[in-house]
């Protein structure tokens, strides 16, 4: 609920709801598109009717389409009314989905670093580590020149993944939570609540203060403290001051103190401990990236693989450090490239180890006018234009979606293993939608389904406590202790599965018995 200074209240409903999106409900994305359209279409520029959208690699089909329609409505409203009424002109107006963000970025990076193939038969392999503010996306593929020469290049995407909880702002919340725990005595004394960051657990003795519901006070305390710790993450001015003296900060309390719900507290900051926390969390993301990369390139002998760092959070020195560690210990050959616009200051020096930072093959690749300079953001835009509809430059073959355009199922499904503590994959991501796969016995009316999108689970040593789990139930009349009977699962959408009880031969044909549905 938003309330402005005049007292007007605006309700923001869930973006993906069952209600008709044309019903006139307030749509923040439509409003954003409207303001973007006003900036683009005005007397100082000209009127544009053709728009291409990029999108995160792991967005479901209905989410992508919903965003597209929001943009279409918002931009359309920004056009001059006379143009909207002109049926001949307005029929040329369109907003369509182009390439995913990491694929579009890879197009620009391959060009700017002089890595595009030079002849038919040559293939260039890449992986994108897009480390942003809220999530980290992985994308893998190859670029080659088609034999029929209908396009200059073909980009084939055949692997994607990511870390939905790894982002710059998420890391700040982790730091804030660590500082909160380190200063727990004063937090208890002043009854200062705190919102639990995603992916964290409430430690013993803090249940009355740490909340998963993120009420106003606990959420604000999280954000206030996180912002104060930004110099630790970004290594900017003010970092040293945080360790020289206690940090004085005003936070919200659950009770009135001296007539107010705010209180000043002095907090001790252990910067070295926070640096270790950052490194451990980023290391987890880098490990996930290489596990995904190995899975994506299995059976494809295309080396070297060029790794493109992307996203503003890759400014952190720890990212380059950890990638170099993994590359130095790898059996295969990888070449690490800093994000466009954030090239290594030592890029003019040829690296001693060919596995690491490779300078651009042609320094002129970066000699653009200001409005043509490739960066982590504009690189996506320029790449998007190069693979536009009707262009003859680059065609994208996206194997990350099925024939209907829906993204591949993002989760590994499994259980807690024989020891009850280690996540064991039972159904991999490569199992297609609609295919029934055996999961477990049907000797009880309930079973636990563990799932995660983290590819490091494939190593077989991931604690079950670190993945998500849901309880699935079957009716008592479906319970079957027969050794040959079991619970079978099939994927029906990126966040939904169906399961049923039966024998192997029941699933060789169309299954007509009772089917249960479960959202993840």
Secondary structure, DSSP 8 states (H G I E B T S, - for coil): -EE-TT--EE----SS-SS-TTS----HHHHHHHHHHHHHBSTTSB---EEEEEE-TT--HHHHHHHHHHHHHHHHHHS-HHHHH-HHHHTT-EEEEEEEHHHHHHHHHHHHTT-S--STT-EEEEEEEEE-SS-EEEEEEEEE--TT-SSSEEEEEEEEEEETT-SHHHHHHHHHHHHHHHTHHHHHHTT--EE--TT----TT-TTTEESS--HHHHHHHHHHHHHTHHHHHT-TTHHHHHHS-EEEEEEEEEEETTEEEEEEEE---HHHHHHHHHHHHHHHHHHHHHHHHHHTTT----SEEEEEESGGGGSHHHHHHHHHHHHT-SS-EEEE--TT---TTTTS--SSTTS----S-GGGG---GGG---TTHHHHHHHHHT-TT-SSEEEEETTB-TTS-B----EEEE--TTSSB-EEEE-TTS-TT--EEEE-BSSSEEEEEEE--GGGGGS--BGGGSEEEEEE--GGG-B--TTEEEEEEEEETTEEEEEEEEGGGGSS---S--EEEE-
